[in-house]
Amino acid sequence: MEVINEQFIDIKCIKATQPIGQMFIGVIDSEDLEKITYADVRRLSEGSENREVEDYIGIQRKLDTKRAKNEIGKYVNLVDATFPNSIILSISSENAKYIENEGVLRILYKDDIAKVLDGQHRIAGFEHYNQSRGTFELIVTIYIDMELEDQAIVFATINKEQRNVSGSLVTDLFAFAESRSPQKTGHNIARALNNKEGSPFYNKIKILGNADSSSETITQSTFVESLLKYITKDKQSDRDFYRRNKEKKHAKLEYVDPKEADRLFLRNIFIDDETDIKIAQIIWNYFWAVQQKWPIAWNEPANNNILNKSTGFIALMRFFKLAYLSFNKRDEVITKEEFKSIFDLIDLEENDFNRQKYVPGGIGQSALYNDLKTQSGL
């Protein structure tokens, strides 16, 4: 039971230790939880100059006020309302202290001291709770002094697994990582190619997966996942290696097993080139050749055009492996002209890249890949 002592609230907690660090699991009254997180939840819908995680990477975690009021706000007042899942919070040690011998987490009772990593809609719904119905307690999991990177990873993990949040948003959150990882490499390259004038991907990648611009035709998650399959077979293990060895400046992953050298043909470059420039240049050169071969189909965002959308892009990324390996120049940058020499062999015309010939999805991707392979002779 929570007891408010002047400016503090005491929560009986169980302390748990996991690889990411310690967490405190407890129960808090919904009214008290709304108090300490209220401003944080509201700023998700109203905007603020102090959104920390959101501002840092340019995301906007919007609060659906209609859902909070019409769905959750009504639900919390039902006779059998329940929220069995934990709400996840991050609080600074300046505002919270664990009293070991009492098993109590003492939290400053003040607006906006708890960062909501998961559960903002549930909390906002309690603005509409009828307090005359009595106490409504909620389960909370609290992290103390959690770094921005870890906040991002927890948010990404929870939402990726539970609510089908945009894969591009999840990818974007890896930008927080202080240590190297395949995910961060994918993110860096996607952003660099999207932002650089003259790039074949200039303003083409939907960095957050929810952009409104008609020129953005490829989601960041599609871009990154298509790239990472040539860099790693276990991106989580690679990330874990760098995290565990981040204090060791010269720590390196093992080079690719020769048996997998064709499948993971970018892995050794990833390991050696910590700036990611080399891989980015290879991708740039390859898609420059695509753009030169089919400038209208690559640049035109029309609905019936598939070349610059996921169907065409995934097929081109599959063909990318054949094109790169055909030069037998392992771990080197293949030039624009070298890639162009391959596309010069292909007879497909601009108007071939339509939904009728290449049906959106796996069937169309395979059909286009096979046509590229056959016509190029690779």
Secondary structure, 3 states (H helix, E strand, C coil): CCEEECCEEEEEEEEEEECCEEEEEEEEEHHHHHHHHHHHHHHHHHCCCCCCHHHHHCCCCCCCHHHHHHHHHHHCCCCCCCCCCCEEEEECCCCEEEEHHHCEEEEECCCCCEEEEECHHHHHHHHHCCHHHCCCEEEEEEEECCCHHHHHHHHHHHHHHHCCCCHHHHHHHHHHCCCCCHHHHHHHHHHHHHHCCCCCCCCCEECCCCCCCCCCCEEHHHHHHHHHCCCCCCHHHHHHHHHHCCCCCCCCCCCCCHHHCCCCCCHHHHHHCCCCHHHHHHHHHHHHHHHHHCHHHHHCCCCCECCCCHHHHHHHHHHHHHHHHCCCCCCCCCCHHHHHHHHCCCCCCHHHCECCCCCCCHHHHHHHHHHHHHHHCC
